[in-house]
């Protein structure tokens, strides 16, 4: 009873704006899918779990290596062996920490740092509060192969760190900074860490990419296809001086695909007689006009790609030919083509470029600086 009363008193004196940051040392990442009401959730660790405040003060040692999390649709309740805590905070004021990584059974992954919770749209969000460089250790192996050359991994570390900071408030209205999907950056926690990617993070510690004194928008893709595209051409909006269209000899990445009957059904097309392409200044296809026996049908290139599949039609940098009843798509590149090409970074590193050369090539006019 005394413990519960003490916790209640601590709640009363916690700062209202727990998300106020004067640095980017730690970051809140929503991990896994949201948990439904009354779904089981368990946290485990090789060391005892403890309850801490947002400034890392231990307020309850729990003496448990496993804790059950129960969400009844309104309140979050914790239960362990001889341990109970009702109405656990939903704003990150309290967290569950350990001296060892924490295993989240619903996600089946281990995480450094601490775990807290938010409630959004009637569901429980699990949030990993983690040092930003430990976060990057769980990002890099999912964004680039750990087997790639070290200088390309270091360039990716700078891109991912700068991206995280530049998008720090992306989901702040939901009570966290980023999620662990491609909507932010893919993040799998401790389980995917590798020596090479750890070294890339450590050797660029605190370094970010800046333009005109501000953190740059460090967009990246798998391959530019031999020609990068400006952000304004790809998505509209204002011109960004360092996200420009330019020749990229390091990242061609050719591919080919023959359209199947099942693809034509997805596109609602029959009896194709010919094809005309409307392309942009960077040679990306904007619109496709199919000549059919029923007249011309025009599709946006992105819709064409999405309906057939982004992993099949790998970019909009392509040509289409009709040959003996076959519709053949030949293209280059993989992804949107904006910013740093990951395959291009690899080729540059193989040819002797260091990570600073890579960043300068793909983000011209930017500088590499320390965060603080």
N, C-alpha and C positions, 0 to 999 in steps of 0.2 A: 504493500500500500504506500509505503514511504517513497519507493522508487517511482511509482506512478505519479505521486504528488510532485516529486522533484522534476520529472519530465514535463509536467504541466506548467510548472513555474518557468522552466527554461523556454518553453514555447512562447510564453508571454513576452519575453525580453529579446527574442530573436529579431534581427533587423528585418524590416518589411521587404526591402528590395534585395533579396538574396542573389539576384542575377546580375547585380551591378559589378562590373569588372574593371580593374585598373591594369590588368595584364591578360595575357592569353596563355598562362601556364597550364591551366586545366580547361577541359571542354566537356560539355554534356552531350552524349550521343544516345539517341533512342536506338535500342538494339532489339532485333527480332520483331515478330508480329505482336500487335496489341493483344492483351489477354482479356478474354471475356469474363463477365461476372460469374463467380463461383468455380472458375477453372482453377486447377491446382498449379501452384508454382512453388518450386523449392530452390533455395540457394545452398550451396555446399562449398566448403573450403578445407584444405589440409590443416589450416590453423583455425583457432577460434574466431568466430565472427563477432564483431562489436558494433555498437551504434555510435556514430560520430556526428558532430555538427558540421555545418558547411565550411567551417574554418578548422576542421580536423581535430576537434577536441573530443576525446572519448568520454561518453556519458553513461554507457552501459556495456559491460564486457560480455554479457549474455552467457558465457561459458558453454557455447554450443558451436559445433562445426556444421550443423544443418539447421536451417530455419524454414518453416513453411510460411508462405505468404498467402493470405486469404483476402480476396476482394469481394465484398458483398453487393457491389453496385454503387456504394456510397463511401464506405470506409475501408481502409487498409489495416488489416490486423496481422500481427506477427506471432508465431508460436514455435517454441522449441521445447527441449527437455527442461522442465522447471523454469520456463521463461515464457512470458506473454507480454505483448505490448499492443494495446488497442489504439485506434485512430492515428496510425503512423502518418506523418506529414506527407502531403501530396505536392509540395512545392520545392522539394530538395533541401529543406531546412535541416533534416536529419537524413543520414545515409547509413548503409550497412557496409562496413569495411572489414578487412582482414590483412594479416601480414603475408598471406599467400593469395594467389589468384582465386577468384570466386567463380564457381561453376553455376551457370543458370540452366536448370534442367530442361526448361521449356525450349530453349534455344540450342542446347547441347554444345555449348562453348564455354571456355574459360576466359575471364576478363581480369586485367589489372585494374587498379584503382578501386572505386567504391560503386555501390548500386543504390539508386533511389527510384522513386516512382512518381508518375503524373497520371491524372485522370483526364482523358479527352474523349468526347463523344460517348460517354458511358463505358469506356474500356480502360484497362490499366496499361499504361506504357512503362516499360522497364528502361531505365536510363543509366548508362555507364558514365560516371564522373571520373575522368582519366587525364593524366598528364598528356599534353598535346603531342609530345614526342613518342610516348608509349602508344597513343592513338595511331600515329603514323606507322609504327612498327606493325600494327595490325591492318594497315591500309596498303602499304607498298606491295606486299606479295600478291595482293588481289588485283592490283592495277598494272603490275609489270612482273614478268618472270624473274625470280631471284637469280636465274642463270645468266641474265643479261649483263653486259659490261658494267663495271662499277660506276663509271662516269655518267652513264645513262640513268642508273638507279639514283644517283645523287641529283641529277636534273629533275627526276620525278619526285624526289623528296622535297625539293624546293617548290615545285608546282603544287604538290598536295598540301604542304604546310601553308603556302600563300593562299590556296583555294579555301582551306578551312578557316583561316582568319578573315579573309575577304567576305566569306559567307557566314560569319560567326552568329549572326542574328536571324538566320533564315527561318528557323522555327521557334523563335523566342516567345511568340504568343502562345505556343503550346507548352512552354516551360523547359525547352531544351534547345541546343544549338543546331545540331545536324542529326540525320539518321544514318543507318548503316547500309543504305542501298545506293543504286546508281543515281538517285535523286540528289545525293550529296556525293559521297565517295564510298565504295564498297569497303566495309570494315568487319573483320571476323575475329577481333580480339587476339589473345595470346597464342591460340592454337596454330596460327599460320605464320608466326614469326620465324625468320630465317637469319642466319649470320650475315649474309651479304646485304640484305635490306636493312637489318639493324645497323650495320656499319655505315650505310648510306645516310641514314637518319642521324647517327651520332657525328659523322664527319661534317655535316652541314648544320650542326646544332644552332638554332636561333636564327638561321639565315632565311630571308624571304626575298621575293622579287618586288621591286617598287618602281613606280613611274610617277614622276613629279611629286615625290615625297609620300605617295600613298601606295598601299598594297595593291599590286596589279591583279587583274582578272586573269588568272593563269589557267585558261581553258586548255584542254588537251584531248587528243583523239588517238586512235590506233595508228592510222596512216592517212596522210594528206593526199596520197595518190599522185604525187609529183607536183602539186600546186596547192598551196594553202588558200583558204578562203577567208575574207574579212568577216568579222562578227556582224557587221551591219548588213552585209549581203546575205549571210546565213539566216539571221533572225530579225533583221530590221534594227531600229533604234539608232542611237548616236554613233558616229564614227569613233572607233578606239584606235589611237595612233600606233599601238604595238600589236594589234590583232588585224593584220592586213593580208591582202592577197599577194602572194609572191611565189616564184618558182622554187620547188623543193626537190633537188636532185637526189636526196637521200632516202626518199620514201615513195616509191612508185606503186608497189603492191598490186600487180595485175590479177584480175579474176574474170571468170566467164560463167554464164548460166543460160541454159536453154529453157524457155518458157514451156511449162506443161499444161495439159488440158485443165487440170485442177486449178492452176494459177489463173487461167482465163475465166473460169467460173467465179473465182474470188473477185476478179476485176469486172465481171459482168460483160465480157467481150466475146464475140464470135465472128468468124469470117473476116479475119484481118488481111487486108490487101496491101497495106503499107504503113509507114510510121514517119512522122515529122517531129523533130525535137526543137524546143525553144530553150536555149542555153544562156547562162549568165556570163559575165566578163571573166570569171575564173573557170569557164568551161563546164560548170555544173549544170545539169539539166533542171530547168524550172518547170516546164510543162511538156507533156507528151500528147500528141494528137494521133490517134489510131484511125486509119482509113478503113472502114468496113463496108460491107454490102448494104448496110442500113444508114450509112452516112458517117460523118466524122464524130469521134468521141474524144474529148480532151480530159486528161487526168493530170493532177499535180504530181510532180516526180516524187515528192515525199509520200504522198498517198499510195502511189504505185509501189514504192519500196516497203512501206508499212504493211500493205495487204499481202504481198508475197513473202515478206520477212526480211528484217534488217540484217540478219546474218547470212542471207542468200544474196539479196541485192545490197551489197556492202556499202555503197555510197551512191550519191547522185552524179558522180563523175563517170558517165558511161555513154555508150553508143548502142543503138538497137538496129539490127538488120534482119530483114525477112529473106530467107534463103531456102528454096525448095520446100515451102510449107513450114519451115522451122523459124521460130522467132528467137534470135540469139542476142543476148545482152553481154557486151564486153565492157569491162570497166577497170578503174584503178582506185586504190584507196579503200579505207575502212573507217566509217564514221563520218562526222560532220565536216572535218577538214579544217577546223578553226584551231589556232594556237599551235602547241607543240605536238608534233607527230611522234608517238612513242617508238615506232619502228625507225623513224628518221633519227631519233636520238641514239638508238642502238647503232645504226650505221655510222653516224658521226663519231661515236665513241670507238668503234672498230677502226676507223681511219685516223685515230689519234687525237680527236678533239676532247677537251675536258668539259666538265659540266657547265662552266661559265661560258664557253664557246657555244654550247648547245642552247643555253638560255638566250644568249645574245642573238643567235640566228633566228630562233622562233618567236622571240619577243623583243624585236629591235628597239633600241632607245631606252630599255629598262636598266635598272641597276640592282645588284645583289647587295643587300644590307642586312644588318642585324635588326631583330624586331625592336629592341629597346635602344 
